[in-house]
């Protein structure tokens, strides 16, 4: 006999997922002054590159709260990456970050 979910379980799940997505979006805004899209990130070795960052979704990385674990195309290694506010970068750093994109989606 199939189990019947308790009343409100689905609603609670939707609220938790929406809240988590909102928290991630707010964190992204505070760090990078963007709410998603192509975002400049820095790996733990200091390399800058651009990646697609979609709050609430992970296509090319493993999400870990405010960080993501993904491949760095600059150093060709796996690392935690964090969003960067482009206004804090020099023109040369911005240019290099936009020259290096992680792998594109089909």
N, C-alpha and C positions, 0 to 999 in steps of 0.2 A: 504494500500500500504506500503510495507516494506521500511524502510529508508536505503539509500545507505550511507555507511561511507565515510567521506571525504578522499580524496587521502592523503596517508602518515600516516593515523591514526594507522594502524597496525604496520608500521615501527617504529613510535614514541613509541608505547607501548613496542615493543621488546627492543628498546634502553634504555628505562627507567628501565625495569626489569633487563636487563643485567648490567646496571650501578649500580643499587641497590645491586645486587648480588656481583659485584666487590667490592663495598664499604664495604659490610659485610665481605667478604673474607679478605680484607686488614686489617680491624679492628681485625679480629680473629688472623691474622698473628702477628700484633703488640702486642696483649695481650698474646697469648699462643704460639707463634712461630710455629703454625701449620695452615694448611688451611682447616682442617675438620677431620672427623673421630671421634675416641674415644678421647675426650678432657677432661682434668681435669678442673672442675669448682668449684667455691666457692659460697655458698648461703649467704644471708645477715646475717645469724647467725654465719658464719665462718666455716661451715661444708664443707669438701672437698669430692668430689665424681667424678666419671667418667660418662660421657654421650655421646651419639652420636650427633655430631654437624655437620649438613650439611648446608653450606651456601646457602641461597635462599629457604630453605625448613624447615618446622616445622612439625614434626611427633608427638612428645611427649610434646610439649611446645607451648607457645604463644610468638611469637617474638616481641621484643620491642627494635629495633635498635641494640645496642651492648649487650643487656641483653636478657635473656629469663625467662619467668615465668613458673616454673615447680615444680614438687614434689621433695623434697629433701629426698632421701632414708635413710640418716643418722638420721636426726631429725624428720622424718615423718611429714613434714609440707610443705606447698606451699610457694615458695619464688622466688625472682628474683635471677638469677644465672649469673655469669660472668666467662669467661675463665681465666685460670691461666697459667702462664709460669712455667712449671714443673722444670726448672732449678733454680728457686728461692725457691723451697721447700726443706725441709730437706728430708733425706732418709725415715724417719718414716712417714712424711706427704705424700710423694709419695706412699708409701706402703699402707697406710690407704685409700688414694683416689682410688687406683686401687682395693682395696678390696670391695669398695662400688660402685656398678653400679646402675643407675636407671633401670627401668624395661626394659627387652630386647624386641626387635621387633620380631614378629613371622617369 
